[in-house]
Amino acid sequence: MASEIPNDAFWLFGYGSLIWKPPPHFDERVPGYIEGYVRRFWQSSEDHRGTPEAPGRVVTLIDRTHWDTLTDHHSSPTERVWGAAYHIPSSKVAEVREYLDIREINGYSIQYTPFHAAGPVANSTGSGPIQCLVYIGLPSNPQFLGPQDPDALAAHILKSKGPSGENKEYLYMLETALLNLSEESSDEHVSDLVRRCRSLESERGSQSFDNRAPSNQGSPGEVREELHKIGSTEEQEEVEKTT
Ligand code: BEZ
């Protein structure tokens, strides 16, 4: 539970929408990766990219040792899950904790994992990995779906939408955000789904979502301003339903 987090500054790792929709407060954003997990569109979304009647699909992380026991139609993933880590200063911990508590309702649980920064870090005491809080939709949560057929998954993402916008927008924004983190941060599972969705869209002659690339340069304020500009839906999607 987020309420168990001490009221100290902490690092939060984002591997999904947090990459392009930062938490409400942070004073440093660092691209980098974690290990020992696999990112998959295996979490059902009833309140953001879908509805209870027609849930969409969003990403979760699967422990690599558990993933090894499953039959996944997608190819073997890389050892690294790329994303962005945010440093939450102690003065903003209460506010960000409230924001994160709201996100947790979706079926995600808190875990801690070492994060490897891809660049210099100001708010770090040592040179090694940084302990990060990460939200994971565990296989035991009701929204966890398990392995998905890639074609069916792409078709499902294309037809889904929820209060936070179209499901395909989430997918396309995720791919763009990942490609902007570093030279090595692409994710074949995500890019494969993008290709399948684009191909289905062109077959159907529908208009593709324009996902303009965000930059990973600049101060947190500049990054947030740019990240805000690229979103076609409101910022802080996980908070929408409570406001
Ligand atoms: C993420 O972007 O890492 C994330 C966002 C909401 C819930 C879980 C994970």
Boltz pocket constraint, residues with backbone or C-beta under 6 A from the ligand:
constraints:
  - pocket:
      binder: B
      contacts: [[A, 13], [A, 14], [A, 15], [A, 16], [A, 17], [A, 18], [A, 19], [A, 59], [A, 103], [A, 108], [A, 135], [A, 136], [A, 238]]
      max_distance: 6.0
